[in-house]
Amino acid sequence: MSDWDKLIPKPESKFLRVKCPDCGNEQVIFDRTTSVVHCNICGATLAEPSGGKASIKGEIVAILD
């Protein structure tokens, strides 16, 4: 680990690829969302804010960096 990695911290938040439980559509969302995230196709709720990390309602397919 270099000195720069110690001085500059990495962010703890990530983007997630979430699969809708109703229609199967995959959508990219932020893991610390501050508003309710709905599916673009069917309108089902994918994530709700919970004071920190969001409460994810669908299946997490991938974690993006």
Distance bins in CASP14 RR format, pairs under 12 A and 6 or more apart:
PFRMAT RR
TARGET T0000
AUTHOR 0000-0000-0000
RMODE 2
METHOD distances of the structure
MODEL  1
1 7 0 0 0 0 0 1 0 0 0 0 0
1 8 0 0 0 0 0 1 0 0 0 0 0
1 10 0 0 0 0 0 1 0 0 0 0 0
2 8 0 0 0 0 1 0 0 0 0 0 0
4 10 0 0 0 0 0 1 0 0 0 0 0
10 65 0 0 0 0 1 0 0 0 0 0 0
11 30 0 0 0 0 0 1 0 0 0 0 0
11 31 0 0 0 0 0 1 0 0 0 0 0
11 32 0 0 0 0 1 0 0 0 0 0 0
11 65 0 0 0 0 1 0 0 0 0 0 0
12 31 0 0 0 0 1 0 0 0 0 0 0
12 32 0 0 0 0 1 0 0 0 0 0 0
12 52 0 0 0 0 0 1 0 0 0 0 0
12 53 0 0 0 0 1 0 0 0 0 0 0
12 65 0 0 0 0 0 1 0 0 0 0 0
13 29 0 0 0 0 0 1 0 0 0 0 0
13 30 1 0 0 1 0 0 0 0 0 0 0
13 31 1 0 1 0 0 0 0 0 0 0 0
13 32 1 0 1 0 0 0 0 0 0 0 0
13 33 0 0 0 0 1 0 0 0 0 0 0
13 34 0 0 0 0 0 1 0 0 0 0 0
13 52 0 0 0 0 1 0 0 0 0 0 0
13 53 0 0 0 0 1 0 0 0 0 0 0
13 54 0 0 0 0 0 1 0 0 0 0 0
13 63 0 0 0 0 0 1 0 0 0 0 0
13 64 0 0 0 0 0 1 0 0 0 0 0
13 65 0 0 0 0 0 1 0 0 0 0 0
14 28 0 0 0 0 0 1 0 0 0 0 0
14 29 0 0 0 0 0 1 0 0 0 0 0
14 30 0 0 0 0 1 0 0 0 0 0 0
14 31 1 0 1 0 0 0 0 0 0 0 0
14 32 0 0 0 0 1 0 0 0 0 0 0
14 33 0 0 0 0 0 1 0 0 0 0 0
14 53 0 0 0 0 1 0 0 0 0 0 0
14 54 0 0 0 0 0 1 0 0 0 0 0
14 56 0 0 0 0 0 1 0 0 0 0 0
14 60 0 0 0 0 0 1 0 0 0 0 0
14 62 0 0 0 0 0 1 0 0 0 0 0
14 63 1 0 1 0 0 0 0 0 0 0 0
14 64 1 0 0 1 0 0 0 0 0 0 0
14 65 1 0 0 1 0 0 0 0 0 0 0
15 27 0 0 0 0 0 1 0 0 0 0 0
15 28 1 0 1 0 0 0 0 0 0 0 0
15 29 1 0 0 1 0 0 0 0 0 0 0
15 30 1 0 1 0 0 0 0 0 0 0 0
15 31 1 0 0 1 0 0 0 0 0 0 0
15 32 0 0 0 0 0 1 0 0 0 0 0
15 33 0 0 0 0 0 1 0 0 0 0 0
15 37 0 0 0 0 0 1 0 0 0 0 0
15 47 0 0 0 0 0 1 0 0 0 0 0
15 54 0 0 0 0 0 1 0 0 0 0 0
15 60 0 0 0 0 0 1 0 0 0 0 0
15 61 0 0 0 0 0 1 0 0 0 0 0
15 62 0 0 0 0 1 0 0 0 0 0 0
15 63 1 0 0 1 0 0 0 0 0 0 0
15 64 1 0 1 0 0 0 0 0 0 0 0
15 65 0 0 0 0 1 0 0 0 0 0 0
16 26 0 0 0 0 0 1 0 0 0 0 0
16 27 0 0 0 0 1 0 0 0 0 0 0
16 28 1 0 0 1 0 0 0 0 0 0 0
16 29 1 0 1 0 0 0 0 0 0 0 0
16 30 1 0 0 1 0 0 0 0 0 0 0
16 31 1 0 1 0 0 0 0 0 0 0 0
16 32 0 0 0 0 0 1 0 0 0 0 0
16 33 0 0 0 0 1 0 0 0 0 0 0
16 37 0 0 0 0 0 1 0 0 0 0 0
16 46 0 0 0 0 1 0 0 0 0 0 0
16 47 0 0 0 0 1 0 0 0 0 0 0
16 53 0 0 0 0 0 1 0 0 0 0 0
16 54 0 0 0 0 1 0 0 0 0 0 0
16 56 1 0 0 1 0 0 0 0 0 0 0
16 57 0 0 0 0 0 1 0 0 0 0 0
16 58 0 0 0 0 1 0 0 0 0 0 0
16 59 0 0 0 0 0 1 0 0 0 0 0
16 60 1 0 1 0 0 0 0 0 0 0 0
16 61 0 0 0 0 1 0 0 0 0 0 0
16 62 1 0 0 1 0 0 0 0 0 0 0
16 63 1 0 1 0 0 0 0 0 0 0 0
16 64 1 0 0 1 0 0 0 0 0 0 0
16 65 0 0 0 0 0 1 0 0 0 0 0
17 24 0 0 0 0 0 1 0 0 0 0 0
17 25 0 0 0 0 0 1 0 0 0 0 0
17 26 1 0 1 0 0 0 0 0 0 0 0
17 27 1 0 0 1 0 0 0 0 0 0 0
17 28 1 0 1 0 0 0 0 0 0 0 0
17 29 0 0 0 0 1 0 0 0 0 0 0
17 30 0 0 0 0 0 1 0 0 0 0 0
17 31 0 0 0 0 0 1 0 0 0 0 0
17 46 0 0 0 0 0 1 0 0 0 0 0
17 56 0 0 0 0 0 1 0 0 0 0 0
17 58 0 0 0 0 0 1 0 0 0 0 0
17 59 0 0 0 0 1 0 0 0 0 0 0
17 60 1 0 0 1 0 0 0 0 0 0 0
17 61 1 0 1 0 0 0 0 0 0 0 0
17 62 1 0 1 0 0 0 0 0 0 0 0
17 63 1 0 0 1 0 0 0 0 0 0 0
17 64 1 0 0 1 0 0 0 0 0 0 0
17 65 0 0 0 0 0 1 0 0 0 0 0
18 24 0 0 0 0 1 0 0 0 0 0 0
18 25 0 0 0 0 1 0 0 0 0 0 0
18 26 1 0 0 1 0 0 0 0 0 0 0
18 27 1 0 1 0 0 0 0 0 0 0 0
18 28 1 0 0 1 0 0 0 0 0 0 0
18 29 1 0 1 0 0 0 0 0 0 0 0
18 30 0 0 0 0 0 1 0 0 0 0 0
18 31 0 0 0 0 1 0 0 0 0 0 0
18 33 0 0 0 0 0 1 0 0 0 0 0
18 37 0 0 0 0 1 0 0 0 0 0 0
18 38 0 0 0 0 0 1 0 0 0 0 0
18 39 0 0 0 0 1 0 0 0 0 0 0
18 40 0 0 0 0 0 1 0 0 0 0 0
18 44 0 0 0 0 0 1 0 0 0 0 0
18 45 0 0 0 0 0 1 0 0 0 0 0
18 46 1 0 1 0 0 0 0 0 0 0 0
18 47 1 0 0 1 0 0 0 0 0 0 0
18 54 0 0 0 0 1 0 0 0 0 0 0
18 55 0 0 0 0 0 1 0 0 0 0 0
18 56 1 0 0 1 0 0 0 0 0 0 0
18 57 0 0 0 0 1 0 0 0 0 0 0
18 58 1 0 1 0 0 0 0 0 0 0 0
18 59 1 0 0 1 0 0 0 0 0 0 0
18 60 1 0 1 0 0 0 0 0 0 0 0
18 61 1 0 0 1 0 0 0 0 0 0 0
18 62 0 0 0 0 1 0 0 0 0 0 0
18 63 0 0 0 0 0 1 0 0 0 0 0
18 64 0 0 0 0 0 1 0 0 0 0 0
19 25 1 0 0 1 0 0 0 0 0 0 0
19 26 1 0 1 0 0 0 0 0 0 0 0
19 27 0 0 0 0 1 0 0 0 0 0 0
19 28 0 0 0 0 0 1 0 0 0 0 0
19 29 0 0 0 0 0 1 0 0 0 0 0
19 39 0 0 0 0 1 0 0 0 0 0 0
19 41 0 0 0 0 0 1 0 0 0 0 0
19 44 0 0 0 0 0 1 0 0 0 0 0
19 46 0 0 0 0 1 0 0 0 0 0 0
19 56 0 0 0 0 0 1 0 0 0 0 0
19 57 0 0 0 0 0 1 0 0 0 0 0
19 58 1 0 0 1 0 0 0 0 0 0 0
19 59 1 0 1 0 0 0 0 0 0 0 0
19 60 1 0 0 1 0 0 0 0 0 0 0
19 61 1 0 1 0 0 0 0 0 0 0 0
19 62 0 0 0 0 1 0 0 0 0 0 0
20 26 1 0 0 1 0 0 0 0 0 0 0
20 27 1 0 0 1 0 0 0 0 0 0 0
20 29 0 0 0 0 0 1 0 0 0 0 0
20 37 0 0 0 0 0 1 0 0 0 0 0
20 38 0 0 0 0 1 0 0 0 0 0 0
20 39 1 0 1 0 0 0 0 0 0 0 0
20 40 0 0 0 0 1 0 0 0 0 0 0
20 41 1 0 0 1 0 0 0 0 0 0 0
20 42 1 0 0 1 0 0 0 0 0 0 0
20 43 0 0 0 0 1 0 0 0 0 0 0
20 44 1 0 1 0 0 0 0 0 0 0 0
20 45 0 0 0 0 1 0 0 0 0 0 0
20 46 1 0 0 1 0 0 0 0 0 0 0
20 47 0 0 0 0 0 1 0 0 0 0 0
20 56 0 0 0 0 0 1 0 0 0 0 0
20 57 0 0 0 0 1 0 0 0 0 0 0
20 58 1 0 0 1 0 0 0 0 0 0 0
20 59 0 0 0 0 1 0 0 0 0 0 0
20 60 0 0 0 0 0 1 0 0 0 0 0
20 61 0 0 0 0 0 1 0 0 0 0 0
21 27 0 0 0 0 0 1 0 0 0 0 0
21 39 0 0 0 0 1 0 0 0 0 0 0
21 42 0 0 0 0 1 0 0 0 0 0 0
21 43 0 0 0 0 0 1 0 0 0 0 0
21 44 1 0 0 1 0 0 0 0 0 0 0
21 45 0 0 0 0 1 0 0 0 0 0 0
21 46 0 0 0 0 1 0 0 0 0 0 0
21 47 0 0 0 0 0 1 0 0 0 0 0
21 56 0 0 0 0 0 1 0 0 0 0 0
21 57 1 0 0 1 0 0 0 0 0 0 0
21 58 1 0 1 0 0 0 0 0 0 0 0
21 59 1 0 0 1 0 0 0 0 0 0 0
21 60 0 0 0 0 0 1 0 0 0 0 0
22 38 0 0 0 0 0 1 0 0 0 0 0
22 39 1 0 0 1 0 0 0 0 0 0 0
22 41 0 0 0 0 1 0 0 0 0 0 0
22 42 1 0 1 0 0 0 0 0 0 0 0
22 43 1 0 0 1 0 0 0 0 0 0 0
22 44 1 0 1 0 0 0 0 0 0 0 0
22 45 0 0 0 0 1 0 0 0 0 0 0
22 46 0 0 0 0 1 0 0 0 0 0 0
22 57 0 0 0 0 1 0 0 0 0 0 0
22 58 0 0 0 0 1 0 0 0 0 0 0
22 59 0 0 0 0 0 1 0 0 0 0 0
23 38 0 0 0 0 0 1 0 0 0 0 0
23 39 1 0 0 1 0 0 0 0 0 0 0
23 40 0 0 0 0 1 0 0 0 0 0 0
23 41 1 0 1 0 0 0 0 0 0 0 0
23 42 1 0 1 0 0 0 0 0 0 0 0
23 43 0 0 0 0 1 0 0 0 0 0 0
23 44 1 0 0 1 0 0 0 0 0 0 0
23 46 0 0 0 0 0 1 0 0 0 0 0
23 58 0 0 0 0 0 1 0 0 0 0 0
24 39 0 0 0 0 1 0 0 0 0 0 0
24 40 0 0 0 0 0 1 0 0 0 0 0
24 41 0 0 0 0 1 0 0 0 0 0 0
24 42 0 0 0 0 1 0 0 0 0 0 0
24 43 0 0 0 0 0 1 0 0 0 0 0
24 44 0 0 0 0 1 0 0 0 0 0 0
24 46 0 0 0 0 0 1 0 0 0 0 0
24 58 0 0 0 0 1 0 0 0 0 0 0
24 59 0 0 0 0 1 0 0 0 0 0 0
24 61 0 0 0 0 1 0 0 0 0 0 0
25 38 0 0 0 0 0 1 0 0 0 0 0
25 39 1 0 1 0 0 0 0 0 0 0 0
25 40 1 0 0 1 0 0 0 0 0 0 0
25 41 1 0 1 0 0 0 0 0 0 0 0
25 42 1 0 0 1 0 0 0 0 0 0 0
25 43 0 0 0 0 1 0 0 0 0 0 0
25 44 0 0 0 0 1 0 0 0 0 0 0
25 46 0 0 0 0 1 0 0 0 0 0 0
25 58 0 0 0 0 0 1 0 0 0 0 0
25 59 0 0 0 0 0 1 0 0 0 0 0
25 61 0 0 0 0 0 1 0 0 0 0 0
26 39 0 0 0 0 1 0 0 0 0 0 0
26 40 0 0 0 0 0 1 0 0 0 0 0
26 41 0 0 0 0 0 1 0 0 0 0 0
26 46 0 0 0 0 0 1 0 0 0 0 0
26 58 0 0 0 0 0 1 0 0 0 0 0
26 59 0 0 0 0 1 0 0 0 0 0 0
26 60 0 0 0 0 0 1 0 0 0 0 0
26 61 1 0 1 0 0 0 0 0 0 0 0
26 62 0 0 0 0 1 0 0 0 0 0 0
26 64 0 0 0 0 0 1 0 0 0 0 0
27 33 0 0 0 0 0 1 0 0 0 0 0
27 37 1 0 0 1 0 0 0 0 0 0 0
27 38 0 0 0 0 1 0 0 0 0 0 0
27 39 1 0 0 1 0 0 0 0 0 0 0
27 40 1 0 0 1 0 0 0 0 0 0 0
27 41 0 0 0 0 1 0 0 0 0 0 0
27 42 0 0 0 0 0 1 0 0 0 0 0
27 43 0 0 0 0 0 1 0 0 0 0 0
27 44 0 0 0 0 0 1 0 0 0 0 0
27 45 0 0 0 0 0 1 0 0 0 0 0
27 46 1 0 0 1 0 0 0 0 0 0 0
27 47 0 0 0 0 1 0 0 0 0 0 0
27 56 0 0 0 0 0 1 0 0 0 0 0
27 57 0 0 0 0 0 1 0 0 0 0 0
27 58 0 0 0 0 1 0 0 0 0 0 0
27 59 0 0 0 0 0 1 0 0 0 0 0
27 60 0 0 0 0 0 1 0 0 0 0 0
27 61 0 0 0 0 1 0 0 0 0 0 0
27 62 0 0 0 0 0 1 0 0 0 0 0
27 64 0 0 0 0 0 1 0 0 0 0 0
28 37 0 0 0 0 0 1 0 0 0 0 0
28 40 0 0 0 0 0 1 0 0 0 0 0
28 46 0 0 0 0 0 1 0 0 0 0 0
28 47 0 0 0 0 0 1 0 0 0 0 0
28 60 0 0 0 0 0 1 0 0 0 0 0
28 61 0 0 0 0 1 0 0 0 0 0 0
28 62 0 0 0 0 1 0 0 0 0 0 0
28 63 0 0 0 0 0 1 0 0 0 0 0
28 64 1 0 0 1 0 0 0 0 0 0 0
29 35 0 0 0 0 0 1 0 0 0 0 0
29 36 0 0 0 0 0 1 0 0 0 0 0
29 37 1 0 1 0 0 0 0 0 0 0 0
29 38 0 0 0 0 0 1 0 0 0 0 0
29 39 0 0 0 0 0 1 0 0 0 0 0
29 40 0 0 0 0 0 1 0 0 0 0 0
29 45 0 0 0 0 0 1 0 0 0 0 0
29 46 1 0 0 1 0 0 0 0 0 0 0
29 47 1 0 1 0 0 0 0 0 0 0 0
29 48 0 0 0 0 0 1 0 0 0 0 0
29 49 0 0 0 0 0 1 0 0 0 0 0
29 53 0 0 0 0 0 1 0 0 0 0 0
29 54 1 0 0 1 0 0 0 0 0 0 0
29 55 0 0 0 0 0 1 0 0 0 0 0
29 56 0 0 0 0 1 0 0 0 0 0 0
29 57 0 0 0 0 0 1 0 0 0 0 0
29 58 0 0 0 0 1 0 0 0 0 0 0
29 60 0 0 0 0 1 0 0 0 0 0 0
29 61 0 0 0 0 0 1 0 0 0 0 0
29 62 0 0 0 0 0 1 0 0 0 0 0
29 63 0 0 0 0 0 1 0 0 0 0 0
29 64 0 0 0 0 0 1 0 0 0 0 0
30 37 0 0 0 0 1 0 0 0 0 0 0
30 46 0 0 0 0 0 1 0 0 0 0 0
30 47 0 0 0 0 1 0 0 0 0 0 0
30 49 0 0 0 0 0 1 0 0 0 0 0
30 52 0 0 0 0 0 1 0 0 0 0 0
30 53 0 0 0 0 0 1 0 0 0 0 0
30 54 1 0 0 1 0 0 0 0 0 0 0
30 56 0 0 0 0 0 1 0 0 0 0 0
30 63 0 0 0 0 0 1 0 0 0 0 0
30 64 0 0 0 0 0 1 0 0 0 0 0
31 37 0 0 0 0 0 1 0 0 0 0 0
31 46 0 0 0 0 0 1 0 0 0 0 0
31 47 0 0 0 0 1 0 0 0 0 0 0
31 49 0 0 0 0 0 1 0 0 0 0 0
31 50 0 0 0 0 0 1 0 0 0 0 0
31 52 0 0 0 0 1 0 0 0 0 0 0
31 53 1 0 1 0 0 0 0 0 0 0 0
31 54 1 0 0 1 0 0 0 0 0 0 0
31 55 0 0 0 0 0 1 0 0 0 0 0
31 56 1 0 0 1 0 0 0 0 0 0 0
31 60 0 0 0 0 1 0 0 0 0 0 0
31 63 0 0 0 0 1 0 0 0 0 0 0
31 64 0 0 0 0 1 0 0 0 0 0 0
31 65 0 0 0 0 0 1 0 0 0 0 0
32 47 0 0 0 0 1 0 0 0 0 0 0
32 48 0 0 0 0 0 1 0 0 0 0 0
32 49 0 0 0 0 1 0 0 0 0 0 0
32 50 0 0 0 0 1 0 0 0 0 0 0
32 51 0 0 0 0 1 0 0 0 0 0 0
32 52 1 0 1 0 0 0 0 0 0 0 0
32 53 1 0 1 0 0 0 0 0 0 0 0
32 54 1 0 0 1 0 0 0 0 0 0 0
32 55 0 0 0 0 0 1 0 0 0 0 0
32 56 0 0 0 0 0 1 0 0 0 0 0
33 45 0 0 0 0 0 1 0 0 0 0 0
33 46 0 0 0 0 1 0 0 0 0 0 0
33 47 1 0 1 0 0 0 0 0 0 0 0
33 48 0 0 0 0 1 0 0 0 0 0 0
33 49 1 0 1 0 0 0 0 0 0 0 0
33 50 0 0 0 0 1 0 0 0 0 0 0
33 51 0 0 0 0 0 1 0 0 0 0 0
33 52 0 0 0 0 1 0 0 0 0 0 0
33 53 0 0 0 0 1 0 0 0 0 0 0
33 54 1 0 1 0 0 0 0 0 0 0 0
33 55 0 0 0 0 1 0 0 0 0 0 0
33 56 0 0 0 0 1 0 0 0 0 0 0
33 57 0 0 0 0 0 1 0 0 0 0 0
34 47 0 0 0 0 0 1 0 0 0 0 0
34 48 0 0 0 0 0 1 0 0 0 0 0
34 49 1 0 1 0 0 0 0 0 0 0 0
34 50 0 0 0 0 0 1 0 0 0 0 0
34 51 0 0 0 0 1 0 0 0 0 0 0
34 52 0 0 0 0 1 0 0 0 0 0 0
34 53 0 0 0 0 0 1 0 0 0 0 0
34 54 0 0 0 0 1 0 0 0 0 0 0
35 45 0 0 0 0 0 1 0 0 0 0 0
35 46 0 0 0 0 0 1 0 0 0 0 0
35 47 0 0 0 0 1 0 0 0 0 0 0
35 48 0 0 0 0 1 0 0 0 0 0 0
35 49 1 0 0 1 0 0 0 0 0 0 0
35 51 0 0 0 0 0 1 0 0 0 0 0
35 54 0 0 0 0 1 0 0 0 0 0 0
36 43 0 0 0 0 0 1 0 0 0 0 0
36 44 0 0 0 0 0 1 0 0 0 0 0
36 45 1 0 0 1 0 0 0 0 0 0 0
36 46 0 0 0 0 1 0 0 0 0 0 0
36 47 1 0 0 1 0 0 0 0 0 0 0
36 48 1 0 1 0 0 0 0 0 0 0 0
36 49 1 0 0 1 0 0 0 0 0 0 0
36 50 0 0 0 0 0 1 0 0 0 0 0
36 54 0 0 0 0 1 0 0 0 0 0 0
36 55 0 0 0 0 1 0 0 0 0 0 0
36 56 0 0 0 0 0 1 0 0 0 0 0
36 57 0 0 0 0 1 0 0 0 0 0 0
37 43 0 0 0 0 1 0 0 0 0 0 0
37 44 0 0 0 0 0 1 0 0 0 0 0
37 45 1 0 0 1 0 0 0 0 0 0 0
37 46 1 0 1 0 0 0 0 0 0 0 0
37 47 1 0 1 0 0 0 0 0 0 0 0
37 48 1 0 0 1 0 0 0 0 0 0 0
37 49 0 0 0 0 1 0 0 0 0 0 0
37 54 1 0 0 1 0 0 0 0 0 0 0
37 55 0 0 0 0 0 1 0 0 0 0 0
37 56 0 0 0 0 1 0 0 0 0 0 0
37 57 0 0 0 0 1 0 0 0 0 0 0
37 58 0 0 0 0 0 1 0 0 0 0 0
38 44 1 0 0 1 0 0 0 0 0 0 0
38 45 1 0 1 0 0 0 0 0 0 0 0
38 46 1 0 0 1 0 0 0 0 0 0 0
38 47 0 0 0 0 1 0 0 0 0 0 0
38 48 0 0 0 0 0 1 0 0 0 0 0
38 57 0 0 0 0 0 1 0 0 0 0 0
38 58 0 0 0 0 0 1 0 0 0 0 0
39 45 1 0 0 1 0 0 0 0 0 0 0
39 46 1 0 1 0 0 0 0 0 0 0 0
39 47 0 0 0 0 0 1 0 0 0 0 0
39 57 0 0 0 0 1 0 0 0 0 0 0
39 58 0 0 0 0 1 0 0 0 0 0 0
40 46 0 0 0 0 1 0 0 0 0 0 0
43 57 0 0 0 0 0 1 0 0 0 0 0
44 57 1 0 0 1 0 0 0 0 0 0 0
44 58 0 0 0 0 1 0 0 0 0 0 0
45 54 0 0 0 0 0 1 0 0 0 0 0
45 55 0 0 0 0 1 0 0 0 0 0 0
45 56 0 0 0 0 0 1 0 0 0 0 0
45 57 1 0 1 0 0 0 0 0 0 0 0
45 58 0 0 0 0 1 0 0 0 0 0 0
46 54 0 0 0 0 1 0 0 0 0 0 0
46 55 0 0 0 0 0 1 0 0 0 0 0
46 56 1 0 0 1 0 0 0 0 0 0 0
46 57 1 0 1 0 0 0 0 0 0 0 0
46 58 1 0 1 0 0 0 0 0 0 0 0
46 59 0 0 0 0 0 1 0 0 0 0 0
46 60 0 0 0 0 0 1 0 0 0 0 0
46 61 0 0 0 0 0 1 0 0 0 0 0
47 53 0 0 0 0 1 0 0 0 0 0 0
47 54 1 0 1 0 0 0 0 0 0 0 0
47 55 1 0 0 1 0 0 0 0 0 0 0
47 56 1 0 1 0 0 0 0 0 0 0 0
47 57 1 0 0 1 0 0 0 0 0 0 0
47 58 1 0 0 1 0 0 0 0 0 0 0
47 60 0 0 0 0 0 1 0 0 0 0 0
48 54 1 0 0 1 0 0 0 0 0 0 0
48 55 1 0 1 0 0 0 0 0 0 0 0
48 56 0 0 0 0 1 0 0 0 0 0 0
48 57 1 0 0 1 0 0 0 0 0 0 0
48 58 0 0 0 0 0 1 0 0 0 0 0
49 55 1 0 0 1 0 0 0 0 0 0 0
49 56 0 0 0 0 0 1 0 0 0 0 0
50 56 0 0 0 0 1 0 0 0 0 0 0
50 57 0 0 0 0 0 1 0 0 0 0 0
53 60 0 0 0 0 0 1 0 0 0 0 0
54 60 0 0 0 0 0 1 0 0 0 0 0
56 63 0 0 0 0 0 1 0 0 0 0 0
END
